[in-house]
Amino acid sequence: MSITRIDPGPRLCEASVFGGRMYLSGMIPEDTSLDIIGQVKQALAEIDSLLAKGGSDKTKILSAVIWLSDIADFAAMNKVWDAWAMPGQAPARATVQARLADPNMKVEIMVVAAI
């Protein structure tokens, strides 16, 4: 089996495809001046776009890890997540608080999906 790399760069690729699965890098918001709702929406839109490039979609997400810079944003993040996720298709998921690379970033989301 071969490995397909989507949007490769010098340090990382946005996603790798191997063995019937897609492994996405952590997706972050483009506009870190937005509130948690706006940032989560942007990260989820990036996930949708990458999944489509690899021949998958959000109904095939197997697992997700969500990092929040402030766990107090958990309820607001879940509100956006719940509106985005397909009923009955929720993946295994973990959410933790972490210091993110950009102090203005409020969220980073990484998923693994079937194709």
LODRENKOL-332898 format. One line per field, with one value per residue: residue in three letters; x, y, z of N, C-alpha, C, O in turn. Coordinates in steps of 0.05 Angstrom, whole numbers, plus 32768, in hexadecimal, padded with zeros to 4 digits. Example, Ala and Ser with C-alpha at 12.3 -4.5 7.8 and 13.67 -1.06 7.14 Angstrom:
// residues 2
code <- [Ala_Ser]
n.px <- [8108_8101]
n.py <- [7F8E_7FD3]
n.pz <- [809C_808E]
ca.px <- [80F6_8111]
ca.py <- [7FA6_7FEB]
ca.pz <- [809C_808F]
c.px <- [8108_8102]
c.py <- [7FBE_8001]
c.pz <- [809C_809D]
o.px <- [811D_810C]
o.py <- [7FBE_8017]
o.pz <- [80A9_80A1]
// end
This chain:
// residues 115
code <- [Met_Ser_Ile_Thr_Arg_Ile_Asp_Pro_Gly_Pro_Arg_Leu_Cys_Glu_Ala_Ser_Val_Phe_Gly_Gly_Arg_Met_Tyr_Leu_Ser_Gly_Met_Ile_Pro_Glu_Asp_Thr_Ser_Leu_Asp_Ile_Ile_Gly_Gln_Val_Lys_Gln_Ala_Leu_Ala_Glu_Ile_Asp_Ser_Leu_Leu_Ala_Lys_Gly_Gly_Ser_Asp_Lys_Thr_Lys_Ile_Leu_Ser_Ala_Val_Ile_Trp_Leu_Ser_Asp_Ile_Ala_Asp_Phe_Ala_Ala_Met_Asn_Lys_Val_Trp_Asp_Ala_Trp_Ala_Met_Pro_Gly_Gln_Ala_Pro_Ala_Arg_Ala_Thr_Val_Gln_Ala_Arg_Leu_Ala_Asp_Pro_Asn_Met_Lys_Val_Glu_Ile_Met_Val_Val_Ala_Ala_Ile]
n.px <- [8011_8008_801B_7FF6_7FFF_7FE0_7FDF_8019_8050_808F_8097_806A_8030_7FED_7FC9_7FCD_7FC4_7FB7_7FB0_7F77_7F69_7F66_7F92_7F91_7FB6_7FBB_7F85_7F7D_7F63_7F5F_7F58_7F6A_7F55_7F21_7EE9_7EE0_7EB6_7EB7_7EEC_7EEB_7EC5_7EE2_7F0E_7EF3_7EDD_7F0D_7F1A_7EEF_7EFB_7F2E_7F22_7F00_7F24_7F41_7F1D_7EF6_7EC7_7EA6_7E84_7EA1_7EC8_7EF3_7F0D_7F1A_7F42_7F41_7F5D_7F5A_7F69_7F54_7F30_7EFF_7EE4_7ECB_7E92_7E7F_7E9D_7E89_7E55_7E5A_7E74_7E4C_7E24_7E3D_7E4D_7E35_7DF8_7DF9_7E29_7E56_7E9A_7ECC_7EE8_7F13_7F1D_7F47_7F69_7F9C_7FDB_7FDF_8001_7FFE_7FF0_7FBF_7F9E_7F67_7F56_7F66_7F5F_7F64_7F5A_7F4B_7F36_7F0D_7F10]
n.py <- [7FE8_802D_806E_80A8_80ED_8127_816A_8174_818F_81AF_81A0_8183_815F_816E_8144_80FC_80C1_807E_8038_8037_8060_80A4_80D2_810C_8148_8174_81A0_81E5_8227_8259_828F_82AA_82D3_82CC_82B7_827C_825F_826F_8260_8228_821A_8228_8204_81D3_81D9_81D6_81A1_8187_8196_817E_8148_813F_8145_8116_80EF_80E4_80F1_8115_80F0_80C3_80C7_80AB_80B5_80ED_8121_8158_8194_81C7_820A_821F_81FF_8211_821F_81F2_81E5_820A_81FB_81C6_81D2_81E5_81B9_8191_81A5_819E_8168_8128_810C_80CF_80C0_80CE_80D1_80AC_80D4_8104_813B_816E_819D_81C8_81EA_820F_8217_824C_8284_829D_8278_824E_821A_81D9_81A3_815F_8128_80E3_80BE_808F_8079]
n.pz <- [8000_7FF2_800B_800D_800C_8020_800E_8018_803D_8050_8085_8098_8082_8070_8073_8075_804F_8057_8054_8052_8074_808A_80A5_80C6_80CE_8107_8105_80FF_810E_80DB_80E6_811E_813C_8145_8170_819B_8182_814C_813F_8146_811F_80F1_80F4_80F0_80BC_809F_80A9_808F_805A_8051_805A_802E_8004_800A_7FFF_8026_805C_8091_80A9_80AC_80D1_8100_8130_815C_8174_819E_81AD_81DC_81EC_8219_8247_8258_822B_821A_8219_81F2_81C6_81C0_81B1_817C_8165_816C_814A_811A_8115_80FE_8110_8134_811E_813A_814C_8172_81A6_81C4_81F0_8205_822F_8219_820F_81D6_8196_8183_81A8_81A1_818B_8194_818E_8175_8149_813D_8112_8102_80CB_80A8_8063]
ca.px <- [8000_8017_8012_7FF0_8001_7FD0_7FEB_8032_8062_80AA_8097_8054_801B_7FD3_7FBD_7FD9_7FB1_7FC4_7FA1_7F5B_7F64_7F72_7F9D_7F94_7FC5_7FA9_7F7A_7F7C_7F55_7F6F_7F55_7F6B_7F48_7F05_7EE4_7EE1_7EA3_7EC3_7F04_7EE3_7EB9_7EF8_7F1D_7EE1_7EDC_7F26_7F17_7EDD_7F09_7F42_7F15_7EF6_7F3C_7F4A_7F07_7EE7_7EB7_7EA4_7E76_7EB4_7EDD_7EF5_7F16_7F21_7F4E_7F3D_7F6C_7F4F_7F7B_7F46_7F1A_7EE6_7ED7_7EC1_7E76_7E7C_7EA8_7E76_7E3D_7E62_7E79_7E32_7E16_7E4C_7E4F_7E1D_7DEC_7DFE_7E43_7E6B_7EB2_7EDA_7EF2_7F1E_7F21_7F59_7F74_7FB9_7FE6_7FE2_8019_7FF9_7FE0_7FA4_7F8F_7F56_7F4F_7F73_7F50_7F70_7F48_7F51_7F1D_7F0D_7F0A]
ca.py <- [8000_8046_8084_80C1_8104_813D_8185_8171_81A6_81A6_8196_8171_8160_8173_812A_80E5_80AC_8063_8022_803C_8074_80BF_80DD_8128_8158_8185_81B6_81FD_823D_826D_82A9_82A7_82E9_82C4_82AA_825F_8255_8274_8250_820C_8218_8229_81EB_81BE_81DD_81CC_8184_817F_8199_8169_812E_813D_8140_80FA_80DD_80DD_8106_8115_80D8_80AD_80CD_8096_80C1_8109_812D_8175_81A3_81E2_821A_8224_81EB_821F_8221_81D7_81E6_8218_81E9_81B0_81DC_81E6_819D_8183_81AE_8194_814A_811B_80FB_80B3_80BC_80DA_80C1_80AD_80EF_810F_8158_8175_81B8_81C8_8203_820B_8224_8268_828B_82A6_8261_8243_81FE_81C9_818A_814A_8111_80CC_80B6_807A_8084]
ca.pz <- [8000_7FF1_801C_7FFF_801E_8016_8013_8026_8040_8058_80A1_809C_806E_807D_8078_8069_804A_8056_805E_8056_8088_8087_80BE_80C2_80E2_8117_80F6_810F_8100_80CC_80F2_813B_814A_814A_8189_8199_816F_8131_813B_8143_8104_80DD_80F6_80E5_809F_8094_80AA_8079_8041_804F_8057_8013_7FF3_800D_7FF9_803E_8066_80AF_80B3_80AD_80E5_8114_814A_815B_818C_819E_81C1_81E2_81FC_8232_824A_825D_8211_8214_8212_81D9_81B1_81BC_81A2_8160_815D_816A_8132_8102_8115_80F4_8125_8131_8110_814A_814F_818C_81A8_81DD_81F0_821B_822F_8213_8205_81B9_818B_8180_81C0_8199_8182_81AA_8189_8161_8147_812C_810F_80F1_80BE_8093_8048]
c.px <- [8012_800B_800D_7FF1_7FF2_7FDB_8005_8042_807D_80AA_8081_8042_8000_7FC5_7FCD_7FC3_7FC0_7FB1_7F83_7F54_7F72_7F7A_7FA2_7FA6_7FB1_7FA0_7F75_7F6C_7F68_7F6F_7F53_7F60_7F2B_7F02_7EE4_7ECE_7EAE_7EDB_7EFD_7ED6_7ECE_7F07_7F0C_7EDE_7EF6_7F25_7F06_7EEC_7F1E_7F37_7F0B_7F0E_7F45_7F34_7EF7_7ED5_7EB3_7E94_7E88_7ECB_7EDC_7EFC_7F1D_7F2E_7F4C_7F4D_7F60_7F64_7F6F_7F2F_7EFF_7ED7_7ECA_7EA4_7E71_7E86_7E95_7E5E_7E43_7E66_7E5F_7E22_7E23_7E4B_7E34_7E12_7DF1_7E19_7E5A_7E82_7EBA_7EE8_7EFE_7F22_7F32_7F61_7F92_7FC2_7FEC_7FF9_8016_7FE8_7FC4_7F92_7F80_7F51_7F61_7F65_7F5F_7F5E_7F56_7F37_7F22_7F08_7EF9]
c.py <- [8019_805A_809C_80D8_811B_8158_8182_818B_819D_8199_8180_8172_8164_8159_8114_80D0_8092_804E_8027_8051_808E_80C8_80FB_8135_8168_819D_81CD_8213_824E_8288_82A6_82BF_82E2_82B8_828B_8254_8258_8263_8232_8208_8218_820E_81D4_81C0_81D2_81AD_817A_8180_8183_814D_812A_8138_8123_80E6_80D4_80F4_8102_80FD_80C0_80B2_80B7_80A1_80DE_8110_814B_8181_81BF_81F1_8220_8211_81F7_8222_8206_81D8_81F4_8208_81D3_81B9_81DC_81C9_818E_818B_81A3_8176_813F_810A_80DD_80AC_80C8_80C7_80BE_80C8_80F5_812D_815F_8192_81B7_81E5_81FF_821D_8242_8270_8295_828F_8255_8225_81F2_81AE_8177_8132_80FB_80C3_809E_8087_806F]
c.pz <- [8000_8004_800A_8013_8011_8020_8023_8027_804A_8074_80A5_8084_807D_8083_806A_8066_8047_8061_8063_806B_8080_80A3_80B9_80D7_80F2_8107_8108_8100_80F1_80DA_8111_814B_8151_8166_8185_8184_8152_812B_8137_8127_80EE_80DD_80EA_80C7_8092_8094_8093_805E_803D_804B_803A_7FFF_7FF4_8008_8011_8045_8084_80BA_80B7_80C1_80FB_812F_8146_8176_8189_81B5_81C4_81F2_8217_8234_8250_8242_8209_820A_81F7_81C2_81AB_81AC_8184_8156_8159_8152_8119_80FF_810B_810A_811F_8125_8120_814E_816D_818E_81C4_81DA_8209_8219_822A_820B_81E7_81AF_8188_8198_81BA_8190_8199_81A6_8173_8161_8134_812A_80FE_80E5_80AB_8078_8039]
o.px <- [8027_7FF4_801E_7FE5_7FF7_7FE0_8007_8042_8081_80BC_8085_8043_7FFF_7FB6_7FDA_7FB2_7FD3_7FA4_7F78_7F3D_7F86_7F6B_7FB4_7FA6_7F9A_7FB0_7F6A_7F6A_7F7F_7F83_7F3E_7F60_7F1E_7F16_7EE9_7ED5_7EAD_7EDE_7F09_7EDC_7ECC_7F0D_7F17_7EDD_7EF4_7F2F_7F0D_7EE9_7F20_7F40_7F0E_7F0B_7F50_7F39_7EEC_7ED2_7EBC_7E97_7E81_7EDE_7EC7_7EF1_7F25_7F26_7F53_7F4A_7F5D_7F70_7F7E_7F1C_7EEB_7EBF_7EC0_7E9D_7E62_7E7A_7E90_7E52_7E32_7E5C_7E5B_7E14_7E16_7E49_7E1F_7E20_7DED_7E20_7E70_7E7E_7EAF_7EF2_7EF4_7F28_7F2B_7F5F_7FA0_7FB2_7FFB_8003_802A_7FD3_7FB3_7F7A_7F8B_7F49_7F6B_7F61_7F65_7F53_7F69_7F23_7F38_7EFC_7EF2]
o.py <- [801A_8058_80A3_80D6_8122_815B_818D_819B_8184_8189_816E_8184_815E_8157_8119_80CC_8090_8053_801E_8054_808F_80C6_8103_812C_8169_81AC_81CB_8211_8252_8296_829F_82BF_82F0_82B0_8282_8241_8245_8259_8225_81F4_8208_8204_81C3_81AC_81C6_81A1_8167_816E_8178_813E_8114_8128_8119_80CE_80BE_8107_80EE_80F7_80AC_80A3_80B2_8098_80E6_8107_8156_8179_81CD_81E5_8224_8213_81EA_8228_8204_81CC_81EA_8207_81CC_81AA_81D4_81C2_8180_817B_81A0_816C_814A_80FA_80D4_8095_80CC_80AF_80CC_80D2_80EB_8137_8157_819F_81A5_81F4_81ED_822F_8251_8264_8296_8293_8251_8218_8200_81A2_817F_812A_8100_80C0_809A_809D_8074]
o.pz <- [800C_800C_7FFA_8029_7FFA_8038_8039_8014_804C_807A_80B4_8073_8095_8097_8055_8077_8038_8075_8077_8073_8072_80B6_80AB_80EE_80EC_80FC_811E_80E8_80FA_80DB_811C_8163_8160_8173_816F_8176_8142_8115_8126_811A_80DB_80C7_80DC_80B9_807D_8081_8085_804E_8027_803B_802F_7FED_7FE0_800B_8010_8037_8090_80D1_80C2_80C2_8106_8144_8130_818B_8175_81CC_81B0_8205_822B_8225_824D_8243_81F3_81F6_81E6_81AC_8193_819D_8174_8140_8145_8146_8104_80E9_8110_8117_8109_8122_8116_8152_817E_817A_81D8_81C5_821F_8203_8235_8201_81E0_81BD_818C_819D_81CC_818C_81AF_81B9_8161_8177_811E_813F_80EF_80F4_80A1_8077_8022]
// end
